[in-house]
């Protein structure tokens, strides 16, 4: 029974945060495109590319227009990671463990789901996309606050936090990757005000702009990549998320951090060490996009190791 509860709350949390972070990816694209000139101000293909679902998208939607990509990422009932499907899965997992989670958490998940699948939602997303995606993000924040404030901080809580940190690390890397795929009009624009505005939008999407500016006085791609990938203190950096995920995992197993005994502890421990002791020079030596690809593969490996070690069922 414990493994079933653990699995359900893990996937409930993962799907909730996947919906929130998908909203961040769409919103960053909306912000970036506001500053691109002419025909370049309609680049939606990058958001399809980072999902690795280009074939499905092309067969169902054809061209990567704003309307088609929004439908795909937000409301598509066949794409498993659309916001609507993520919330549908989160709600189903929450329903199976209503006796474990608080009434406030259940009400929040239910409200979040109905907000996105309502008849009004597509109209809202079209007429006021920034407002719509802000509400999605706020629902995700409210879920996290209710988990911290209303749930006993036992094993189930740590599974919820483990899922949150793994999903957050993955999505922070994807936010950074959007800028890689979104091309400027030409090489001459690199380092210009237009380029700086786009990098600032990347930071804003990761809720990092203000904290980054307190640390750095200039918008520089290397500093931004280092901050979002390797910073040990920023709560959404990949390094901090993986370290926190590792802490949640060891809280579940009861094993000391310096004595990993299970497969996921070892997998996450190696990744945490690489991020802790890695340098931005090493990142750019590999290539930013290539480094992010490898990081996402290792995060997927970590999630798979957690499933193998703890779960008998797949939500």
WOCOR-V326778 format. One record per helix or strand. SS is the DSSP state (2 for helix, 1 for strand). FROM is the first residue (numbers start at 1). LEN is the number of residues. If there is no record, write none. Layout:
((SS/FROM/LEN) (SS/FROM/LEN))
This chain:
((2/2/32) (2/38/5) (2/45/5) (2/54/7) (2/66/10) (2/83/14) (2/103/15) (2/121/7) (2/129/22) (2/155/27) (2/187/3) (2/193/13) (2/209/7) (2/221/10) (2/238/16) (2/263/15) (2/280/7) (2/288/23))
